[in-house]
Amino acid sequence: MSLSDGASDDDLPLTLPTEGSQSGSIRKGCDPFAQTQRSKLQHRRARINQQINKEMRMRAGAENLFRATSNNKVKETVALELSFVNSNLQLLKEELEELNSNMEVYQTDSEAVNVPMIPLGLKETKEVDFTVSIQDFICEHYGEDSSLYDKEIKELMELRQAMRTPSRNQAGLELLMEYYNQMYYLDQRFFPLHRNLGVHFHWYDSLTGVPSCQRTLAFEKGSVLFNIGALYTQIGARQDRSATAGIDKAIDAFQRAFYFSSFSLNWLFENFSNAPSLDMSNPSLCMLVRLMVAQVQECVFERVTLTTQDTHFTSQLRLAQEAARVSDVYLLVQQTMTQPLMKDYVPFSWASMVQVKSEHFRALSHYYAAVALCDHTCTLHQTSLTEKAFLQFYINVPAGPPLSQILRDPEKRRKLGKAHLRRAVIRHEEAMRVHSLCKILRKMDILQDVLSLTHKRSLDKYSELDREDDFDETAEAPEIQSQTHQKPDITPPNFSTVQVTDIFQRLGPLSVFCARARWGPIRVICLQRGEGGLGLTLRGDSPVLVAGVVPGGCAAEAGLREGDYIVAVDGQDCKWAKHGEVVHMLKSCSDRGVELSVVTLHSHDIQVRKSVYVAIMLSHSSDKENTRQRLLSGAKGQSSASLLNWNRKKKRDGSGVTKRLGSTFSLSFGSIRDNEAMY
């Protein structure tokens, strides 16, 4: 749950950079001080989260003292204190559950009468100060003055702070995706494989508020992915579903939320042996996947209802089967929510809403079956088509006369329709009973209106079909075969459309200057041009590689070695310089010679070559176009991984690295040998 888990459409973003601004994200979070309904709700959530965190620390301390002490009087005092703490935690949990059950805040303001959807609140997180950790890593690993990167560190922290308060629209989604994409660079720059940066990431459970803290960046990535999926549920819930355009937007949003829930299951399995928090556990994510599927199916039914203009027999049967399908998927969600681990975790209002919807849509399926049987007669031309549709309508063929005979006999059709209406009324009444048991649902006037209207409609239809001479007991209506013409489809978002530039690109190209690489200290080489030139061969660019050194030449005598990377010429940084630019600097050197700052790469992780490809997909800086073309040509034959897969575990073999001169390593530049030249 984010500090301002959302802002309404009226929430204004913070001041954006001007058009000429050279740094900083153009995407900003909502104003956390805006007094909207949703921001007030989130402020209360944040306060409760902090109180829960405090009480849990007190409980942990009291439990440790209880186990450690042998003094009976102290044990009695601690036991009494523990009872108070547990009582406070229970009260806080109930208060938080009531806030999480507040679904009306996320619904549309439309006057249309639609059953409310269930949105998911965002995970709340504490602020993170990267300053000291990144500064220390830059000094230690990169050997540079960390104070030169204060601007970049501030920009990163501002982006993360904005990410805590995304708006409930496309801009909010892009903000979260931008931070997620930026974490790729953060991971490559500052997180070695077998060491963490020392930064603690604090996130609170979306439903219980229980805090979790880890130092791994995978936890941060997973929590951001969770919030992207949760934000999609809020966007889906706020759509006006009184028109097909709004329904289509809701379907798209819930399908994307379905994708993120499914992806999080795979991500969780590959990155954690145990779930970092309960809302990211396997049972919880499975429940959310099924909930998203059910809400997509509900939107599909609403669209079919809107677009079915005719009142033909087969059209009403289709509506009945679509409603039965919605009831079935909600029944599956209900079964998932009643599992032992989920029963005490899912808010009671969620479980009640799901049960209400299962009963409500089952009632609608029987109602539309009755309408098809009683309100529509079939011509001789239509009989064969209707019989075929009717034979596939029930799960089991009902006892009694054949279905074809029932279709031709108006009285038998009336009696079967009456049986369906009886089942519809019973289901409507059960939905209203479950609704009345939940205090949160009783406050939702629109849900009460929907249930009352549909119940009255079924009662009126039943009264219309009932006759005074109906002395026979009403038969039991058979179960309807559920069927849908549109199943939920996984709709993954395109992360590459949210283009970002590496905030710390001044450190140098990721192909060399990353946390996985190991190199010696920067060496300053003083070169004096001799009769035979400088005596070295250069290759590639960004950075330029010393491909060879002439034995006995000026470069060799000065201490330059094959495999060195040139990072500066006469104090001018050239990590991003092209081949021609470095050559021009060397040729322009005066009689006093030239000073080269070089580094020697000693080891390199296999992920780097793949990271170069992904970096190109994320980056859009025009000044690196030539470098990207060269790297792309060198990456031919490699599989292009999805942007969502970069945080997965990689195989650690030695491919892609070429050993040179004992302990010196360098990347292969076979695709750019035309840039190699002797100087």
Secondary structure by P-SEA (a helix, b strand, c coil): ccccccccccccccccccccccccccccccccccccaaaaaaaaaaaaaaaaaaaaaaaaaaaaaaaccccaaaaaaaaaaaaaaaaaaaaaaaaaaaaaaccccccccccccccbbbbbbbbbbccccaaaaaaaaaacccccccccaaaaaaaaaaaaaaaacccccaaaaaaaaaaaaaaaaaaaccccccccccbbbbbccccccbbbbbccaaaaaaaaaaaaaaaaaaaaaacccccaaaaaaaaaaaaaaaaaaaaaaaaaaacccccccccccaaaaaaaaaaaaaaaaaaaaaaaaaacccccaaaaaaaaaaaaaaaaaaaaaaaaaacccccccccaaaaaaaaaaaaaaaaaaaaaaaaaaccccccccaaaaaaaaaaaccccccccccaaaaaacaaaaaaaaaaaaaaaaaaaaaaaaaaaacccccccaaaaaaaaaaaaaaaaaaaaacccccccccccccbbbbbbcccbbbbbcccccccccccccccccccccccccccccbbbbbbbbcccccccccccccccccccccccccccccccccccccccccccccccccaaaaaaaaaaccccbbbbbbbbbcccccaaaaaaaaaaaacccccaaaaaaaaaaaacccccccccccccccccccccccccccccccccccccccccccc
